[in-house]
Amino acid sequence: MPVPRTFRPAAVDSGPPPSPAGPPLLLVHGWGSDREDWAAHLPLLAPYHRVLIPDLPGHGETPDRPDRSAPRDVAADLAGWLRELGTGPVVAVGHSMGGQVVTALAVEHPGLVRSVVAIATAYGGDAAEAARLPAEQEALRREGTDWALRFVRGAFSETTPPAVRERHERLMAAMDTDVLVRYREAMYLAPGAFGLRPAAEEYLRHRDCPSLAVHSSPAAAAWERTTLRHPASRVVLWEGCGHYLHEERPAELAALLREWCAEAPLA
């Protein structure tokens, strides 16, 4: 198996905070987004933690890696980056597609992960979603960012701030359609994907570290509770939020992360 070339993403690295410090935090954005998702969280977390916020390949300022779009491949590349930085075990936080990536990081590279925080994560798709996906992928290939813009607008709620709406619409409109198709295929339809519920349930059996899930959907929260293995794991429900709940409630999420880092034991 070929060894992937060294991965050094465009990223924010806040550096070590003043002592005493909590564990390092890795914050991973979702599909069609970038590291600016976490801009409001950085000043709330950096005084207490080293905060690492990469742009994933093909997003933001990180060049695309067309042969490494599956969550497990992205996780492997992030693992190499974390080892190069010498971070030690991190609390790995991921939104949506980023939730798949940090879960793969915990399963495949457990020595690098203290715990996982998955926010509105992109695994656990039910039978209805599985039935829709092939046609949606064809529409994305055919219509490109026009389809992606409709998709992202459907992820907003009445509480999504206008600035968050505008930013995600702008980001999605600027994305390369091939990147969007490839990542979505790798999350749900490609061999080894664990985005749909049966595969997710099997894969999550191998996630042994503490995990915190934050959902806006009661159904998604109820399903996630059935997957928890570590006794310290838990699920938080923020009803009324849209898909970008981390940006709707940045101060609340930062406080939740600090609490989680203080309370969750080492795996």
RARA-V861078 format. One line per field, one symbol per residue. ss: DSSP state (A for helix, B for strand, O for the rest). phi: phi as a letter, one per 40 degrees, with the letter a starting at -180 (. if undefined). burial: + if it has 24 or more other C-alpha atoms within 12 Angstrom, else -. A space follows every 10 residues. Layout:
ss=???
phi=???
burial=???
This chain:
ss=OOOOOOOOOO BBBOOOOOOO OOOBBBBBOO OOOOAAAAAA AAAAAOOOOO BBBBOOOOOO OOOOOOOOOO AAAAAAAAAA AAAAAOOOOB BBBBBOAAAA AAAAAAAAOA AABBBBBBBO OOOOBOAAAA AAAAAAAAAA AAAOAAAAAA AAAOOOOOOO OAAAAAAAAA AAAAOOAAAA AAAAAAAAOO OOOOOBAAAA AAAAOOOOOB BBBBBOOAAA AAAAAOOOOO OOOBBBBOOO OOOOAAAAOA AAAAAAAAAA AAAOOOO
phi=.ccccdbbcc acbcgccccc bcccbbbbcb cgbaccdbcc cdccbccbac bbbcccdgbf bcdcbdcbbc dccccccccc cccccgcgcb ccbbbfdccc ccccccccbc ccbcabbbbf ccbgdccccd ccddcccccc ccbgcccccc ccccccbccc cdccdccccc ccccccddcc cccccccbbc dgcbccddcc cccccccccd bbbbbbbdcc ccccdcccbc cccabbbbcg ccccccccbc cccdcccccc ccbcccc
burial=------++++ +++++----- -+++++++++ +++++++++- ++-+++++++ ++++++++++ ---++--+++ ++++++++++ ++----++++ ++++++++++ ++++++++++ -+++++++++ +++++----+ --+--++--+ ---++-+++- +++-++---+ ---++-+++- ++++++++++ +++++++++- --+++++-++ +-++--++++ +++++++--+ +-+++-++-+ --++++++-- ++++++++++ --++-+++-+ +--+-++
